[in-house]
Amino acid sequence: MSFSDKVILITGAGSGFGKGIAIHFAKLSAKLSLVDTNPENLNSVAQECENISKIKVFKVSTDITVRDNVKNAVNDTISQYGKINVLINCAEIGSKVGITSPNLMTEMEKIIAVNLKAAITFTHYASDSLIENKGNVINIASLFATTVIKEALPYSVSKAGLVHFTRCAALELADKGVRVNCISPGPVRSQNVMGDFDTKEENDIYWDTWAKEAPLRHSVTEDEVADVAEFLASDKSRSVTGTDYIIDCGWSLQKC
């Protein structure tokens, strides 16, 4: 499948899901606008995408919790390419805090700003171009929007809000020809999680444990999430909107 005629704006493109999705769409020849707060990571991913597609990547390094920064990122993307066909909201942060944690409110404000408000803001400012081009939005949520785990309150609440925002926006934009969908990955084997561990061995034990608990006996990969994003961004899903695609190797079936 080729996306050579499509402009795709991806937030959180410097790492994690955003990076994986950016590289995936580079292989499909999409014109990319990549947004991230970390310029070093952003430059690295953009270079990797350019090496794959041979197409110049438009980059925006900015704080996406600032409304004017988001507006400028959207407007600058449209100035560069003339349109936005697909918006993929991947930017996220997490934190291990619970209801009794002394720093809960500080963490809650920070995580809601990145994981939920930024996605709403990007969708708001990109909506005119998306409507004009009959485009679509993909929000990256999480299994933990609907499955409860301990000490993930701000993250889980932000992702639950993102899932419901997806439904609200999908209904409002449907008669304008714009689809809005969501992907909720389960535990994803990722090098990003290495920061939580001292050694590669500890990291492998962590992911092996998740894999053993999943009915399909393996962990989700970032590539698999990108595959679902490709489907939702394409005309193959032209009748799909307002959905939350859970990709978790069946892990949540055990929590029903």
C-alpha positions as CSV (number, residue, x, y, z in Angstrom):
1,M,0.0,0.0,0.0
2,S,1.3,3.5,-0.9
3,F,0.6,6.7,1.0
4,S,2.6,8.8,-1.5
5,D,-0.3,11.3,-1.9
6,K,-0.9,11.6,1.8
7,V,0.4,14.0,4.4
8,I,0.6,12.5,7.9
9,L,1.3,14.5,11.1
10,I,2.5,12.4,13.9
11,T,3.0,13.6,17.5
12,G,5.4,12.0,19.9
13,A,7.4,10.9,16.8
14,G,10.8,10.9,18.6
15,S,10.3,7.6,20.4
16,G,7.9,4.7,21.2
17,F,4.8,4.3,19.1
18,G,5.3,7.6,17.3
19,K,8.8,6.5,16.1
20,G,7.5,3.1,15.0
21,I,4.6,4.6,13.2
22,A,6.7,7.3,11.5
23,I,9.2,4.7,10.2
24,H,6.3,2.5,9.1
25,F,4.7,5.3,7.0
26,A,8.1,6.3,5.6
27,K,8.2,2.8,4.1
28,L,4.8,3.6,2.5
29,S,6.2,6.8,1.0
30,A,4.0,9.2,3.0
31,K,4.9,12.9,3.4
32,L,5.6,13.2,7.1
33,S,5.3,16.0,9.6
34,L,6.9,14.8,12.8
35,V,6.4,16.5,16.2
36,D,8.3,15.9,19.4
37,T,9.6,17.8,22.4
38,N,13.1,16.2,22.2
39,P,15.0,17.7,19.2
40,E,17.8,15.1,19.3
41,N,15.3,12.2,19.1
42,L,13.3,14.0,16.5
43,N,16.3,14.6,14.2
44,S,17.3,10.9,14.5
45,V,13.9,9.6,13.6
46,A,13.5,12.1,10.8
47,Q,16.9,11.1,9.3
48,E,15.9,7.4,9.5
49,C,12.6,8.1,7.7
50,E,14.4,10.1,5.0
51,N,16.9,7.3,4.5
52,I,14.0,5.0,3.9
53,S,11.6,7.1,1.8
54,K,14.1,9.5,0.2
55,I,11.5,12.2,1.0
56,K,12.3,15.2,3.1
57,V,10.6,15.1,6.5
58,F,9.1,18.3,8.1
59,K,10.1,18.5,11.7
60,V,8.7,20.5,14.6
61,S,10.4,20.4,18.0
62,T,8.1,22.1,20.5
63,D,6.2,21.9,23.8
64,I,2.8,20.5,22.8
65,T,1.2,21.5,26.1
66,V,1.3,25.1,24.8
67,R,-1.8,25.8,22.7
68,D,-0.1,28.3,20.3
69,N,2.8,25.8,19.7
70,V,0.2,23.2,18.6
71,K,-1.5,25.8,16.4
72,N,1.8,26.7,14.8
73,A,2.8,23.1,14.3
74,V,-0.4,22.4,12.4
75,N,-0.3,25.7,10.4
76,D,3.4,25.2,9.5
77,T,2.6,21.6,8.3
78,I,-0.1,22.9,6.1
79,S,2.2,25.7,4.8
80,Q,4.8,23.1,4.0
81,Y,2.6,20.5,2.3
82,G,-0.7,22.3,1.6
83,K,-2.8,19.9,3.6
84,I,-3.1,17.3,6.4
85,N,-4.7,13.9,5.5
86,V,-4.0,11.9,8.7
87,L,-3.3,13.1,12.2
88,I,-1.8,10.4,14.6
89,N,-1.7,11.5,18.2
90,C,1.0,9.3,19.8
91,A,2.6,11.7,22.3
92,E,2.4,10.4,25.9
93,I,4.1,10.3,29.2
94,G,3.5,8.0,32.2
95,S,4.1,8.0,35.9
96,K,3.8,5.5,38.8
97,V,1.6,7.3,41.2
98,G,-1.7,6.5,42.9
99,I,-4.5,8.3,44.8
100,T,-2.5,8.6,48.0
101,S,0.8,9.7,46.4
102,P,1.9,13.1,47.6
103,N,2.8,14.3,44.1
104,L,-0.5,13.0,42.5
105,M,-1.9,16.3,41.5
106,T,1.3,17.6,39.9
107,E,1.7,14.4,37.9
108,M,-2.0,14.4,37.0
109,E,-1.8,17.9,35.5
110,K,1.3,17.1,33.6
111,I,0.1,13.8,32.1
112,I,-3.4,15.1,31.2
113,A,-1.8,18.0,29.4
114,V,0.4,15.7,27.2
115,N,-1.8,12.6,26.8
116,L,-5.2,14.1,26.5
117,K,-5.3,17.9,26.0
118,A,-2.6,18.0,23.4
119,A,-4.5,15.4,21.3
120,I,-7.7,17.4,21.5
121,T,-5.8,20.6,20.6
122,F,-4.1,19.0,17.6
123,T,-7.4,17.6,16.4
124,H,-9.1,21.0,16.8
125,Y,-6.5,23.0,14.9
126,A,-6.2,20.3,12.2
127,S,-9.9,19.8,11.7
128,D,-10.4,22.3,8.9
129,S,-7.8,20.6,6.7
130,L,-9.0,17.2,7.7
131,I,-12.5,18.1,6.7
132,E,-11.4,19.7,3.4
133,N,-9.4,16.5,2.5
134,K,-11.8,13.9,4.0
135,G,-9.0,12.8,6.3
136,N,-8.9,10.9,9.5
137,V,-7.5,10.9,13.1
138,I,-5.9,8.0,15.0
139,N,-5.4,8.4,18.7
140,I,-3.0,6.0,20.5
141,A,-4.6,5.2,23.9
142,S,-3.9,2.2,26.0
143,L,-5.3,-1.1,27.3
144,F,-5.1,0.6,30.7
145,A,-7.9,3.0,29.7
146,T,-10.3,0.2,30.5
147,T,-8.2,-2.2,32.6
148,V,-7.3,-1.1,36.1
149,I,-3.7,-1.6,37.4
150,K,-2.2,-0.1,40.6
151,E,-0.3,3.1,40.7
152,A,-1.2,4.2,37.2
153,L,-4.0,6.6,38.0
154,P,-3.0,9.7,35.9
155,Y,-2.0,7.6,32.9
156,S,-5.1,5.4,33.0
157,V,-7.5,8.4,33.4
158,S,-5.8,10.3,30.6
159,K,-6.1,7.4,28.2
160,A,-9.7,6.7,29.2
161,G,-10.4,10.3,28.4
162,L,-8.7,9.9,25.0
163,V,-10.8,6.9,24.2
164,H,-14.0,8.8,24.9
165,F,-12.7,11.9,23.1
166,T,-12.3,9.6,20.1
167,R,-16.0,8.7,20.2
168,C,-17.1,12.3,20.6
169,A,-15.0,13.6,17.8
170,A,-16.0,10.7,15.5
171,L,-19.7,11.4,15.9
172,E,-19.2,15.2,15.4
173,L,-17.0,14.8,12.3
174,A,-18.7,11.9,10.6
175,D,-21.1,13.9,8.5
176,K,-18.1,16.0,7.3
177,G,-16.3,12.9,6.0
178,V,-13.7,12.6,8.7
179,R,-13.1,9.4,10.6
180,V,-11.7,9.3,14.1
181,N,-10.4,6.0,15.7
182,C,-8.3,4.8,18.5
183,I,-5.7,2.1,19.1
184,S,-5.3,0.7,22.6
185,P,-2.2,-1.4,22.9
186,G,-1.6,-3.8,25.7
187,P,1.9,-4.2,27.2
188,V,4.3,-3.5,24.3
189,R,7.8,-4.9,24.3
190,S,9.8,-1.7,23.8
191,Q,13.3,-0.5,24.4
192,N,11.8,2.6,25.9
193,V,11.0,0.6,29.1
194,M,14.7,0.0,29.6
195,G,14.8,3.1,31.7
196,D,12.9,1.3,34.5
197,F,15.6,-1.4,34.8
198,D,19.3,-1.6,35.5
199,T,20.1,-4.3,33.1
200,K,18.9,-5.8,29.8
201,E,18.3,-9.1,31.7
202,E,15.8,-7.4,34.0
203,N,14.1,-5.9,31.0
204,D,13.8,-9.3,29.3
205,I,12.4,-10.9,32.5
206,Y,9.8,-8.1,32.7
207,W,8.6,-8.7,29.2
208,D,8.8,-12.4,29.3
209,T,6.5,-12.3,32.4
210,W,3.9,-10.2,30.4
211,A,4.2,-12.6,27.5
212,K,3.6,-15.7,29.7
213,E,0.4,-14.1,31.2
214,A,-1.1,-13.3,27.7
215,P,-3.3,-16.0,26.1
216,L,-1.4,-15.7,22.9
217,R,1.9,-16.1,24.8
218,H,3.7,-13.2,23.4
219,S,4.0,-9.4,23.8
220,V,2.7,-6.8,21.4
221,T,5.3,-5.0,19.3
222,E,5.5,-1.5,18.1
223,D,5.4,-2.8,14.5
224,E,2.1,-4.5,15.2
225,V,0.6,-1.2,16.4
226,A,1.9,0.5,13.3
227,D,0.2,-2.2,11.1
228,V,-3.2,-1.3,12.7
229,A,-2.5,2.4,12.2
230,E,-1.9,1.7,8.5
231,F,-5.3,0.0,8.2
232,L,-7.1,2.8,10.1
233,A,-5.4,5.5,8.0
234,S,-6.3,3.8,4.7
235,D,-9.4,3.6,2.6
236,K,-9.7,-0.1,3.6
237,S,-11.3,1.2,6.9
238,R,-13.5,3.8,5.2
239,S,-16.6,2.5,7.1
240,V,-14.7,2.4,10.5
241,T,-15.1,5.3,12.9
242,G,-15.4,5.8,16.7
243,T,-13.8,2.5,17.4
244,D,-11.2,1.5,20.0
245,Y,-8.9,-1.2,18.6
246,I,-7.5,-3.2,21.5
247,I,-4.3,-5.0,20.5
248,D,-3.0,-6.9,23.6
249,C,-2.5,-10.6,22.7
250,G,-5.7,-11.4,24.5
251,W,-4.4,-10.2,27.9
252,S,-7.5,-8.2,28.8
253,L,-9.7,-11.3,28.3
254,Q,-8.5,-12.5,31.6
255,K,-9.7,-9.3,33.3
256,C,-13.3,-9.5,32.0
